[in-house]
Amino acid sequence: MPREKKPKLKKRPDGRYACRYHGQWFYSYDHDECLRLREEFKQAEREGRLAVYFVSEYAENWLARTYPDANRATYEGVKRHVQLLKNGIGNLPVNNVKPSDIKEVYSTYYNGLANSYILAAKRVFCAIFDAAVADGIIHANPARDRTAKPHKGKSGGHRSITPQEREWMLTYCKNHRAFPAAMAMLYAGIRPQEAKAMNIDRDIDLDRETVTVRQTAHIDPNNRQKYAHTDTGKTERANRQIPLLPPLKDAIKGKHGLLMTDTKGQPVSRTVANTIWVSYRRQMEKAINGIDRNWYGRTKEHKAILAAGGKLPPWQTFDVTPYDLRHSFATMCRDMTPPIELHTVIKWMGHSDATMILKIYDEVTSERDESEAKRLRESLTTNLTTKP
């Protein structure tokens, strides 16, 4: 009787061998060990010893047991990454997750975000699947595979919005709850936590056309789940007065009380504020594209275009964060002709010196670049023509 031929596996570029069975991958740097892991899995399946763990359930349990005593801010930060992982692959069994699935989560939910935020997500994903390895559910961590490496995000975290994005903001979703706060950050340069604490009746004077920053929202150390208000800002210039610009004046006309509230008219927590902003971005994209993202490519019109061999109009994203708006205010001031004096911008932004303005906010836009180049040419031309 001929002896059963032993399968021969090909070594991967990373030096490991790999084989699969029913969608489950097995990895090892030893050829025979890799095959043995697969046989053990087959045997366990035949004997009914395999338990199915889905990513959604496992990630939730991991979060609860890993961060039982974490402060609210840390817990909510990790929870956001867990939720995005669940949104992307929560319906998959843990042992069926491939590196390409992790990579798709990054490309779907982290496109256009700051590099530090993407790396934080990677740490969370790796920790979840490291725990699954330790629990014996999987043999290798798909989030650590080199093919699952996330894309590089934006450096610095914040940017100036484009002229197109500014036009969209002034045109769409003016009735959204986030709109007044968005205009305050864009046209007064206030911080998101200052926007949460701002009271229209108390802090904005329509007659004198001023915006006064008196308070800022912060996590109350005695109750981490709520926000309290304080007169102590990030710097000695946190309490300041800023001119009320027309777009912000128009946005708050007829409105009273807090600039941003929850559905009951109460101050917003960090989680609620994030939810409101996500809703605002989604509604903006719907208004810009004329359709909800979930229906892109699925409407009768879109299906007819695809069936005819045509291409769908590219989806226009609205990847704007609250700090992008504050960033844009400083850039707008410096892009004026002539630019707003630097010390005035420092005062309006609530900084103690020019370091932050020059390092982060004072971005040289293409408009300013062209304007300065034009001024230089005109100056040189004038000097040359008047020279005897």
KEKE-3310 file (N, C-alpha, C; in steps of 0.2 Angstrom, whole numbers, plus 5000, padded with zeros to 4 digits):
npx = (5004:5003:5013:5005:5006:5016:5011:5019:5024:5025:5038:5035:5038:5041:5047:5039:5029:5013:4997:4980:4963:4946:4944:4952:4968:4985:5000:5018:5035:5041:5040:5034:5028:5018:5009:5005:4998:4987:4981:4978:4968:4958:4955:4950:4939:4932:4928:4920:4925:4927:4925:4915:4920:4915:4921:4915:4909:4920:4929:4922:4921:4935:4938:4931:4937:4950:4951:4945:4946:4949:4951:4937:4940:4950:4945:4934:4941:4948:4937:4931:4939:4937:4924:4924:4931:4922:4912:4918:4922:4915:4906:4913:4920:4933:4944:4943:4948:4957:4973:4971:4958:4959:4967:4957:4948:4956:4957:4944:4938:4948:4953:4961:4963:4973:4990:4994:4982:4978:4989:4986:4974:4980:4987:4977:4970:4980:4982:4970:4969:4981:4977:4968:4976:4983:4973:4971:4963:4966:4981:4990:4993:4983:4983:4996:5002:5013:5006:4995:4998:4994:4990:4999:4995:4989:5001:5005:4991:4981:4974:4972:4956:4949:4946:4934:4928:4925:4916:4906:4902:4897:4885:4878:4868:4864:4855:4858:4863:4877:4881:4881:4892:4902:4904:4908:4921:4927:4926:4930:4940:4940:4943:4937:4933:4930:4920:4910:4907:4902:4891:4878:4870:4877:4890:4892:4891:4880:4878:4890:4898:4907:4915:4917:4928:4925:4924:4929:4926:4929:4935:4927:4936:4930:4919:4920:4912:4905:4905:4912:4912:4924:4934:4947:4959:4969:4980:4987:4981:4968:4956:4948:4944:4936:4934:4917:4913:4905:4899:4898:4890:4878:4875:4871:4860:4844:4846:4848:4856:4867:4880:4881:4871:4864:4851:4841:4844:4855:4872:4885:4893:4909:4907:4895:4897:4906:4898:4888:4896:4900:4888:4886:4896:4892:4879:4883:4891:4880:4872:4881:4884:4871:4865:4864:4878:4877:4869:4876:4880:4870:4858:4844:4847:4861:4865:4860:4869:4881:4878:4878:4891:4897:4905:4903:4900:4913:4914:4912:4921:4919:4930:4933:4939:4935:4946:4953:4945:4948:4962:4961:4956:4966:4975:4967:4967:4981:4982:4976:4977:4985:4993:4984:4991:5004:5004:4992:4984:4989:4984:4970:4969:4972:4984:5000:5012:5021:5025:5016:5008:5017:5023:5012:4999:5001:5001:5008:4998:4993:4987:4992:5006:5006:5001:5012:5022:5018:5018:5032:5037:5031:5037:5051:5050:5046:5056:5067:5063:5062:5075:5090)
npy = (4994:5011:5024:5038:5054:5067:5084:5098:5113:5130:5142:5158:5175:5181:5172:5162:5147:5143:5137:5132:5129:5127:5141:5145:5150:5144:5147:5145:5145:5133:5120:5107:5109:5119:5111:5102:5110:5113:5100:5097:5106:5101:5089:5094:5100:5089:5082:5091:5101:5114:5131:5145:5161:5177:5192:5204:5201:5196:5207:5217:5210:5210:5223:5226:5219:5223:5236:5240:5249:5261:5279:5289:5296:5289:5276:5279:5283:5271:5263:5269:5265:5251:5250:5254:5244:5233:5238:5236:5222:5215:5204:5193:5177:5176:5168:5168:5180:5189:5196:5205:5209:5217:5227:5233:5238:5249:5257:5260:5266:5275:5283:5298:5303:5308:5303:5299:5295:5284:5275:5273:5266:5255:5249:5246:5236:5226:5223:5217:5205:5199:5195:5186:5176:5172:5166:5155:5155:5159:5156:5165:5183:5192:5206:5210:5206:5210:5213:5219:5231:5248:5262:5278:5291:5309:5321:5330:5331:5341:5353:5366:5370:5367:5379:5375:5366:5376:5383:5374:5372:5385:5384:5372:5362:5371:5370:5361:5354:5355:5366:5380:5380:5375:5386:5395:5390:5390:5404:5411:5405:5398:5385:5367:5363:5375:5380:5371:5376:5389:5402:5409:5420:5426:5427:5432:5447:5455:5469:5476:5468:5457:5442:5434:5424:5415:5404:5386:5369:5355:5339:5334:5330:5324:5317:5308:5306:5317:5334:5349:5367:5379:5394:5393:5392:5385:5393:5409:5418:5413:5418:5429:5441:5442:5447:5448:5440:5441:5428:5420:5428:5427:5414:5412:5420:5423:5413:5406:5403:5389:5386:5373:5359:5344:5333:5337:5349:5351:5353:5346:5330:5323:5312:5313:5325:5321:5312:5321:5328:5318:5315:5327:5328:5317:5321:5332:5326:5319:5330:5336:5326:5322:5311:5297:5290:5276:5272:5274:5269:5259:5263:5264:5272:5273:5259:5257:5265:5258:5246:5249:5250:5262:5275:5279:5295:5302:5299:5313:5317:5323:5327:5334:5340:5347:5354:5357:5367:5378:5379:5383:5396:5403:5402:5409:5422:5425:5425:5436:5451:5466:5453:5449:5456:5447:5446:5450:5439:5429:5433:5433:5419:5414:5410:5409:5413:5415:5403:5391:5396:5399:5387:5377:5382:5393:5391:5391:5394:5390:5401:5412:5410:5413:5426:5433:5431:5438:5451:5452:5452:5464:5473:5472:5475:5488:5494:5492:5499:5512:5515:5525)
npz = (5000:4995:5003:5011:5004:5010:5012:5004:5010:5004:5008:5015:5011:5023:5030:5036:5036:5029:5030:5026:5032:5030:5029:5040:5045:5047:5054:5055:5059:5057:5046:5048:5060:5057:5049:5058:5067:5059:5058:5071:5073:5064:5070:5082:5077:5072:5084:5090:5098:5096:5099:5093:5091:5089:5081:5086:5098:5105:5105:5113:5125:5128:5129:5141:5151:5150:5152:5166:5176:5170:5167:5161:5149:5143:5142:5133:5122:5118:5116:5104:5094:5095:5092:5078:5073:5075:5067:5055:5054:5063:5061:5058:5062:5075:5072:5058:5053:5042:5037:5027:5030:5041:5036:5027:5036:5041:5029:5026:5037:5043:5034:5028:5041:5056:5058:5071:5076:5069:5072:5085:5084:5078:5088:5097:5090:5088:5101:5104:5096:5100:5112:5109:5103:5114:5121:5114:5103:5091:5080:5076:5075:5065:5064:5066:5055:5041:5029:5034:5038:5042:5032:5030:5039:5041:5045:5059:5062:5061:5048:5036:5030:5013:5000:4994:5003:5013:5006:5005:5019:5021:5014:5015:5027:5037:5047:5056:5072:5075:5068:5072:5082:5074:5065:5074:5078:5066:5062:5073:5079:5091:5103:5103:5116:5121:5113:5118:5130:5128:5129:5120:5123:5134:5130:5117:5109:5100:5096:5099:5092:5096:5102:5117:5126:5140:5147:5148:5143:5153:5159:5174:5188:5199:5194:5181:5170:5167:5161:5167:5170:5169:5174:5171:5159:5145:5144:5150:5142:5139:5142:5133:5120:5104:5087:5081:5067:5051:5045:5057:5065:5057:5058:5072:5073:5081:5089:5106:5122:5126:5114:5109:5112:5120:5115:5125:5128:5136:5142:5132:5133:5130:5122:5117:5110:5100:5093:5088:5079:5070:5065:5059:5049:5041:5036:5029:5019:5013:5008:5000:4990:4986:4990:5002:5010:5012:5001:4990:4974:4974:4971:4959:4948:4949:4948:4935:4928:4930:4925:4911:4909:4913:4923:4940:4948:4957:4974:4985:4999:5016:5026:5039:5054:5071:5075:5064:5059:5068:5065:5052:5054:5059:5049:5039:5044:5043:5029:5024:5015:5018:5029:5045:5060:5068:5083:5086:5081:5089:5101:5099:5096:5109:5113:5122:5117:5101:5097:5094:5084:5073:5072:5069:5066:5057:5043:5026:5014:4996:4991:4998:4995:4981:4982:4989:4981:4970:4975:4977:4964:4959:4967:4964:4950:4951:4957:4948:4937:4941:4944:4942)
capx = (5000:5008:5012:5002:5011:5015:5010:5025:5022:5030:5039:5033:5043:5042:5050:5035:5025:5006:4992:4973:4958:4940:4945:4957:4975:4989:5007:5023:5042:5043:5036:5030:5023:5012:5005:5003:4993:4981:4978:4975:4962:4954:4953:4945:4932:4928:4926:4916:4928:4929:4920:4916:4920:4915:4925:4911:4908:4926:4932:4918:4924:4942:4938:4928:4942:4957:4950:4940:4947:4952:4946:4932:4942:4954:4940:4930:4946:4949:4930:4929:4943:4934:4918:4926:4933:4916:4908:4921:4923:4912:4902:4917:4923:4940:4949:4943:4950:4964:4976:4967:4952:4961:4969:4951:4946:4960:4956:4937:4936:4953:4956:4962:4964:4979:4994:4994:4976:4979:4993:4982:4970:4984:4989:4971:4968:4985:4981:4964:4971:4986:4973:4965:4982:4985:4967:4971:4958:4970:4988:4994:4989:4982:4984:5003:5005:5015:5001:4989:5001:4990:4992:5002:4990:4991:5006:5002:4984:4976:4975:4967:4951:4950:4940:4928:4925:4923:4910:4901:4900:4892:4880:4874:4867:4864:4850:4861:4865:4884:4883:4884:4899:4907:4905:4912:4928:4930:4927:4932:4946:4940:4944:4931:4930:4928:4913:4905:4905:4900:4883:4877:4867:4882:4897:4892:4888:4879:4879:4897:4901:4912:4915:4921:4929:4926:4925:4930:4924:4934:4932:4927:4939:4926:4914:4923:4907:4902:4909:4911:4915:4929:4937:4954:4960:4975:4985:4984:4977:4963:4950:4950:4939:4938:4929:4912:4913:4898:4897:4896:4884:4872:4874:4868:4854:4838:4847:4850:4859:4873:4881:4880:4868:4862:4844:4838:4846:4860:4879:4887:4899:4914:4904:4889:4900:4909:4892:4885:4901:4900:4882:4886:4900:4888:4874:4887:4892:4874:4870:4886:4883:4864:4863:4868:4884:4875:4866:4881:4881:4865:4851:4842:4851:4868:4865:4859:4876:4886:4876:4879:4898:4899:4908:4899:4903:4917:4911:4915:4921:4920:4935:4935:4938:4934:4953:4954:4942:4952:4968:4959:4955:4973:4978:4963:4970:4988:4981:4973:4982:4991:4990:4983:4997:5005:5003:4984:4982:4991:4979:4963:4969:4972:4991:5004:5017:5020:5027:5011:5005:5022:5024:5007:4994:5003:5002:5008:4994:4995:4985:4997:5012:5005:5001:5018:5026:5016:5021:5039:5038:5029:5042:5057:5049:5045:5063:5071:5061:5064:5082:5093)
capy = (5000:5017:5028:5044:5059:5072:5090:5102:5120:5135:5147:5165:5180:5183:5166:5157:5143:5144:5132:5134:5124:5130:5148:5146:5150:5142:5149:5143:5145:5126:5117:5102:5112:5122:5106:5099:5114:5111:5093:5098:5110:5096:5084:5097:5101:5082:5080:5096:5105:5121:5136:5150:5168:5183:5198:5209:5199:5196:5214:5220:5207:5212:5230:5226:5216:5226:5243:5240:5255:5267:5285:5289:5298:5284:5271:5281:5283:5264:5261:5271:5260:5245:5251:5254:5237:5230:5240:5233:5215:5212:5198:5187:5173:5178:5163:5169:5186:5189:5203:5210:5212:5223:5233:5236:5243:5255:5261:5262:5271:5279:5287:5305:5305:5309:5297:5297:5292:5278:5271:5271:5260:5249:5247:5243:5230:5221:5220:5212:5199:5196:5192:5180:5171:5170:5162:5149:5155:5159:5154:5171:5189:5195:5214:5211:5204:5216:5215:5223:5238:5254:5268:5283:5297:5316:5323:5336:5330:5346:5356:5371:5367:5370:5384:5371:5364:5382:5385:5369:5374:5391:5382:5366:5359:5376:5369:5355:5356:5357:5372:5386:5378:5374:5393:5398:5387:5393:5411:5415:5402:5395:5378:5364:5363:5382:5380:5368:5380:5396:5404:5414:5426:5429:5428:5435:5453:5457:5476:5477:5463:5454:5436:5434:5417:5416:5397:5381:5363:5350:5333:5335:5324:5320:5313:5308:5305:5323:5340:5355:5373:5383:5400:5392:5390:5382:5398:5415:5422:5409:5422:5434:5444:5441:5451:5444:5440:5440:5421:5418:5432:5425:5407:5412:5424:5420:5407:5408:5398:5386:5385:5366:5356:5338:5334:5339:5356:5351:5353:5340:5327:5322:5307:5316:5330:5317:5309:5326:5330:5313:5316:5333:5326:5312:5325:5336:5322:5318:5336:5337:5321:5321:5304:5295:5285:5269:5271:5275:5263:5255:5266:5262:5276:5271:5252:5258:5268:5253:5241:5252:5251:5269:5276:5283:5301:5301:5302:5319:5316:5329:5324:5340:5339:5353:5357:5359:5374:5382:5379:5387:5403:5406:5403:5414:5429:5427:5425:5442:5456:5463:5448:5451:5456:5441:5447:5450:5433:5426:5435:5430:5412:5412:5407:5413:5416:5414:5397:5387:5399:5398:5380:5373:5386:5398:5387:5395:5391:5392:5408:5416:5409:5417:5433:5435:5431:5444:5457:5453:5454:5471:5477:5472:5479:5495:5497:5492:5504:5519:5515:5529)
capz = (5000:4995:5009:5010:5002:5014:5008:5005:5010:5002:5013:5014:5011:5030:5033:5039:5032:5030:5027:5029:5032:5031:5030:5046:5043:5052:5053:5059:5056:5056:5041:5051:5065:5053:5047:5065:5070:5055:5060:5078:5072:5061:5075:5087:5074:5072:5090:5092:5103:5094:5100:5088:5094:5084:5083:5089:5105:5108:5106:5118:5131:5129:5132:5148:5155:5150:5155:5171:5180:5166:5167:5156:5143:5140:5140:5127:5116:5115:5114:5098:5089:5095:5088:5071:5071:5075:5061:5049:5053:5069:5060:5056:5068:5076:5068:5051:5051:5038:5037:5022:5033:5046:5031:5025:5042:5041:5023:5026:5043:5045:5028:5029:5048:5058:5058:5078:5078:5065:5075:5091:5082:5077:5095:5100:5086:5089:5108:5104:5093:5104:5118:5106:5102:5121:5123:5110:5098:5084:5081:5073:5075:5058:5064:5066:5049:5037:5024:5037:5040:5040:5028:5034:5040:5040:5050:5063:5065:5058:5042:5034:5025:5007:4998:4992:5010:5016:5003:5007:5025:5021:5010:5017:5034:5042:5053:5060:5079:5075:5063:5076:5085:5068:5063:5080:5078:5059:5061:5079:5081:5097:5104:5103:5122:5122:5110:5122:5136:5126:5129:5115:5127:5139:5127:5110:5109:5093:5095:5099:5087:5099:5105:5123:5128:5147:5150:5144:5146:5155:5163:5181:5191:5204:5190:5175:5165:5165:5160:5171:5167:5173:5171:5170:5152:5144:5145:5153:5138:5137:5142:5128:5116:5097:5083:5078:5060:5048:5045:5064:5067:5053:5061:5078:5073:5083:5094:5113:5126:5124:5107:5107:5117:5118:5113:5130:5129:5141:5140:5129:5135:5124:5118:5113:5105:5094:5090:5084:5074:5065:5061:5054:5043:5037:5033:5024:5013:5010:5005:4994:4985:4984:4992:5008:5008:5011:4995:4984:4970:4975:4968:4952:4944:4949:4945:4927:4925:4930:4920:4905:4908:4914:4930:4945:4950:4963:4981:4988:5006:5020:5031:5042:5061:5074:5076:5057:5059:5072:5061:5047:5056:5060:5042:5036:5047:5040:5022:5022:5012:5021:5035:5052:5063:5072:5090:5086:5080:5095:5106:5097:5097:5116:5115:5126:5112:5094:5095:5091:5078:5068:5071:5067:5063:5052:5037:5020:5009:4990:4989:5001:4991:4975:4983:4991:4974:4966:4978:4976:4957:4958:4971:4960:4944:4952:4959:4942:4932:4944:4946:4937)
cpx = (5004:5007:5009:5007:5010:5015:5017:5022:5027:5031:5038:5038:5045:5046:5046:5031:5018:5002:4985:4968:4951:4940:4950:4964:4979:4996:5012:5030:5045:5038:5031:5025:5017:5007:5001:4997:4986:4977:4975:4968:4956:4951:4948:4939:4928:4925:4922:4918:4929:4923:4921:4915:4920:4918:4921:4910:4915:4930:4928:4921:4931:4942:4936:4933:4948:4957:4945:4940:4949:4948:4942:4935:4946:4950:4936:4935:4947:4942:4929:4933:4939:4927:4919:4928:4927:4912:4911:4920:4919:4908:4906:4919:4930:4945:4948:4945:4957:4967:4973:4961:4953:4963:4963:4948:4949:4958:4949:4936:4942:4957:4956:4963:4971:4983:4994:4988:4976:4983:4990:4978:4974:4986:4983:4970:4973:4984:4975:4966:4977:4983:4970:4970:4983:4979:4967:4966:4961:4977:4993:4990:4989:4984:4991:5006:5007:5010:4995:4992:4996:4993:4995:4997:4993:4996:5003:4995:4979:4978:4970:4962:4952:4945:4934:4925:4922:4916:4904:4898:4895:4886:4875:4873:4867:4859:4853:4864:4872:4885:4885:4891:4904:4909:4910:4920:4931:4931:4928:4938:4946:4941:4937:4928:4928:4921:4908:4902:4902:4893:4882:4874:4872:4888:4897:4888:4886:4879:4886:4901:4908:4910:4919:4922:4930:4927:4927:4928:4929:4931:4933:4930:4935:4920:4916:4918:4904:4907:4907:4914:4919:4932:4945:4955:4967:4981:4982:4980:4970:4956:4952:4943:4941:4932:4924:4911:4906:4895:4894:4890:4878:4870:4870:4862:4848:4839:4849:4853:4865:4874:4880:4877:4866:4854:4839:4840:4852:4867:4881:4893:4903:4911:4899:4892:4902:4903:4889:4890:4901:4893:4882:4890:4896:4883:4877:4888:4886:4872:4875:4885:4876:4862:4867:4873:4882:4872:4870:4882:4876:4858:4850:4846:4858:4869:4864:4866:4881:4885:4878:4887:4901:4902:4903:4903:4907:4914:4915:4915:4921:4924:4937:4934:4937:4941:4955:4951:4946:4959:4967:4958:4961:4976:4974:4966:4977:4988:4978:4979:4980:4988:4989:4990:4998:5003:4995:4981:4983:4985:4972:4963:4970:4979:4995:5010:5016:5022:5022:5009:5010:5023:5019:5002:4995:5005:5002:5004:4996:4993:4990:5004:5012:5005:5008:5023:5025:5019:5028:5041:5037:5034:5048:5056:5049:5053:5068:5069:5062:5071:5086:5098)
cpy = (5006:5021:5035:5050:5065:5079:5094:5109:5125:5140:5154:5169:5182:5177:5161:5153:5144:5139:5134:5128:5127:5137:5150:5145:5148:5144:5146:5144:5138:5123:5112:5104:5115:5116:5102:5103:5113:5105:5093:5101:5105:5092:5087:5098:5094:5080:5086:5100:5112:5126:5142:5157:5173:5189:5203:5208:5199:5202:5217:5217:5209:5219:5230:5224:5219:5233:5244:5246:5261:5273:5285:5291:5293:5278:5273:5281:5276:5262:5263:5267:5253:5245:5251:5247:5232:5232:5237:5226:5211:5205:5192:5184:5176:5174:5164:5175:5186:5196:5208:5213:5218:5229:5236:5240:5249:5260:5263:5267:5275:5283:5295:5307:5305:5303:5294:5293:5285:5273:5269:5266:5254:5245:5243:5236:5224:5218:5215:5205:5195:5192:5185:5174:5168:5165:5156:5149:5155:5158:5160:5177:5192:5203:5215:5209:5210:5218:5219:5230:5243:5259:5273:5289:5304:5317:5329:5336:5335:5350:5362:5368:5370:5375:5381:5369:5370:5384:5380:5370:5380:5389:5377:5365:5365:5375:5363:5358:5358:5363:5378:5386:5378:5381:5396:5396:5390:5400:5415:5411:5399:5387:5374:5364:5370:5383:5377:5372:5387:5397:5410:5421:5430:5431:5431:5441:5456:5464:5478:5473:5460:5447:5435:5427:5418:5409:5392:5374:5358:5344:5334:5329:5321:5316:5313:5307:5312:5329:5346:5361:5376:5389:5399:5389:5387:5387:5404:5419:5418:5413:5428:5436:5444:5445:5446:5445:5438:5433:5418:5421:5429:5418:5407:5417:5420:5414:5410:5402:5395:5385:5378:5363:5349:5339:5337:5347:5357:5351:5346:5337:5326:5317:5309:5321:5327:5314:5315:5328:5324:5313:5322:5332:5322:5316:5330:5332:5320:5324:5337:5333:5320:5314:5302:5290:5278:5267:5272:5269:5258:5257:5263:5266:5274:5264:5253:5260:5262:5247:5243:5252:5258:5269:5281:5290:5300:5303:5307:5318:5323:5327:5330:5339:5346:5357:5360:5366:5379:5384:5384:5395:5407:5407:5408:5421:5430:5427:5432:5447:5463:5458:5452:5451:5450:5441:5447:5443:5428:5427:5432:5422:5409:5409:5412:5417:5414:5407:5392:5390:5398:5391:5376:5377:5390:5395:5392:5391:5393:5399:5413:5416:5413:5424:5436:5436:5436:5450:5458:5455:5461:5475:5478:5476:5486:5498:5497:5498:5511:5520:5520:5525)
cpz = (5000:5001:5007:5009:5007:5010:5010:5005:5007:5007:5011:5014:5019:5034:5036:5034:5034:5027:5030:5028:5034:5033:5036:5043:5049:5050:5057:5055:5054:5051:5044:5057:5062:5051:5053:5067:5066:5057:5067:5077:5069:5066:5080:5084:5073:5078:5093:5098:5102:5096:5096:5092:5089:5086:5087:5097:5109:5110:5112:5125:5133:5132:5139:5153:5155:5153:5160:5175:5177:5167:5161:5149:5139:5138:5133:5121:5113:5113:5106:5093:5089:5091:5080:5069:5071:5069:5055:5048:5059:5068:5058:5063:5069:5072:5061:5048:5048:5039:5033:5025:5038:5041:5029:5030:5041:5035:5023:5031:5045:5039:5029:5036:5050:5059:5066:5079:5075:5069:5082:5089:5081:5083:5098:5096:5087:5096:5108:5102:5096:5110:5115:5105:5109:5124:5119:5105:5091:5086:5079:5073:5068:5058:5064:5059:5045:5032:5027:5040:5038:5036:5033:5034:5039:5046:5053:5065:5062:5052:5041:5029:5019:5005:4997:4998:5013:5013:5005:5014:5026:5017:5013:5025:5039:5048:5057:5067:5079:5072:5067:5079:5079:5066:5068:5079:5071:5059:5068:5082:5088:5097:5104:5110:5124:5119:5114:5127:5134:5126:5125:5119:5131:5135:5120:5110:5102:5091:5094:5094:5090:5102:5111:5125:5136:5150:5145:5147:5148:5159:5170:5184:5196:5200:5183:5169:5163:5164:5164:5168:5172:5170:5170:5163:5151:5145:5148:5149:5135:5137:5138:5124:5108:5093:5081:5071:5057:5048:5052:5066:5063:5056:5067:5079:5076:5088:5101:5117:5124:5116:5104:5113:5115:5116:5118:5132:5134:5138:5137:5132:5129:5120:5114:5108:5099:5090:5085:5078:5068:5061:5056:5048:5038:5033:5028:5018:5009:5005:4999:4988:4983:4986:4998:5006:5007:5005:4989:4980:4970:4973:4961:4947:4943:4946:4937:4924:4925:4925:4913:4904:4910:4921:4934:4946:4956:4969:4984:4996:5010:5027:5035:5050:5064:5074:5069:5056:5062:5068:5056:5048:5057:5053:5038:5038:5043:5032:5020:5019:5014:5027:5041:5056:5068:5079:5091:5086:5086:5101:5105:5098:5104:5117:5119:5122:5105:5092:5091:5085:5072:5067:5067:5063:5057:5046:5031:5015:5002:4988:4992:4997:4985:4976:4985:4985:4970:4968:4977:4969:4956:4961:4967:4954:4945:4954:4953:4938:4935:4945:4940:4933)
residu = (MET:PRO:ARG:GLU:LYS:LYS:PRO:LYS:LEU:LYS:LYS:ARG:PRO:ASP:GLY:ARG:TYR:ALA:CYS:ARG:TYR:HIS:GLY:GLN:TRP:PHE:TYR:SER:TYR:ASP:HIS:ASP:GLU:CYS:LEU:ARG:LEU:ARG:GLU:GLU:PHE:LYS:GLN:ALA:GLU:ARG:GLU:GLY:ARG:LEU:ALA:VAL:TYR:PHE:VAL:SER:GLU:TYR:ALA:GLU:ASN:TRP:LEU:ALA:ARG:THR:TYR:PRO:ASP:ALA:ASN:ARG:ALA:THR:TYR:GLU:GLY:VAL:LYS:ARG:HIS:VAL:GLN:LEU:LEU:LYS:ASN:GLY:ILE:GLY:ASN:LEU:PRO:VAL:ASN:ASN:VAL:LYS:PRO:SER:ASP:ILE:LYS:GLU:VAL:TYR:SER:THR:TYR:TYR:ASN:GLY:LEU:ALA:ASN:SER:TYR:ILE:LEU:ALA:ALA:LYS:ARG:VAL:PHE:CYS:ALA:ILE:PHE:ASP:ALA:ALA:VAL:ALA:ASP:GLY:ILE:ILE:HIS:ALA:ASN:PRO:ALA:ARG:ASP:ARG:THR:ALA:LYS:PRO:HIS:LYS:GLY:LYS:SER:GLY:GLY:HIS:ARG:SER:ILE:THR:PRO:GLN:GLU:ARG:GLU:TRP:MET:LEU:THR:TYR:CYS:LYS:ASN:HIS:ARG:ALA:PHE:PRO:ALA:ALA:MET:ALA:MET:LEU:TYR:ALA:GLY:ILE:ARG:PRO:GLN:GLU:ALA:LYS:ALA:MET:ASN:ILE:ASP:ARG:ASP:ILE:ASP:LEU:ASP:ARG:GLU:THR:VAL:THR:VAL:ARG:GLN:THR:ALA:HIS:ILE:ASP:PRO:ASN:ASN:ARG:GLN:LYS:TYR:ALA:HIS:THR:ASP:THR:GLY:LYS:THR:GLU:ARG:ALA:ASN:ARG:GLN:ILE:PRO:LEU:LEU:PRO:PRO:LEU:LYS:ASP:ALA:ILE:LYS:GLY:LYS:HIS:GLY:LEU:LEU:MET:THR:ASP:THR:LYS:GLY:GLN:PRO:VAL:SER:ARG:THR:VAL:ALA:ASN:THR:ILE:TRP:VAL:SER:TYR:ARG:ARG:GLN:MET:GLU:LYS:ALA:ILE:ASN:GLY:ILE:ASP:ARG:ASN:TRP:TYR:GLY:ARG:THR:LYS:GLU:HIS:LYS:ALA:ILE:LEU:ALA:ALA:GLY:GLY:LYS:LEU:PRO:PRO:TRP:GLN:THR:PHE:ASP:VAL:THR:PRO:TYR:ASP:LEU:ARG:HIS:SER:PHE:ALA:THR:MET:CYS:ARG:ASP:MET:THR:PRO:PRO:ILE:GLU:LEU:HIS:THR:VAL:ILE:LYS:TRP:MET:GLY:HIS:SER:ASP:ALA:THR:MET:ILE:LEU:LYS:ILE:TYR:ASP:GLU:VAL:THR:SER:GLU:ARG:ASP:GLU:SER:GLU:ALA:LYS:ARG:LEU:ARG:GLU:SER:LEU:THR:THR:ASN:LEU:THR:THR:LYS:PRO)
# end
